[in-house]
Amino acid sequence: MEDLESVISSANQQMSGGDYAGALRRSIEKPVSTKDAKVKEEAAKVICAAMAGCGSIPKFLENSSDSECDTLMKYTFKGMDLYRDVNKGKACAKFLKWHEELVKKCGLGVIMRAMVDKKC
């Protein structure tokens, strides 16, 4: 099983090349869990940066499983927290769009599943 540090490194490389959707897809395909809070926070920052830079959310979600959508919703909430003070909160607009699109695709259950699962 791949470790979280290598997933973070790979995602950062893809984002530096402009492939935010690829970095995001790679990061959520097989979420790796850890108890190390520092590594967990770094992973969240990378995933949220990929979400913020991702172009078409509906297009990205077309090929996303329910499990991946649940993971994305968890990071949507995390992103709203991380970006709340960026540009006077305007950076949160992208995460509100993710929230809207995820609910459109998966229904309200995606919110509850994200709130109950504390792995993120």
Disulfide bonds with the S-S distance in Angstrom:
none
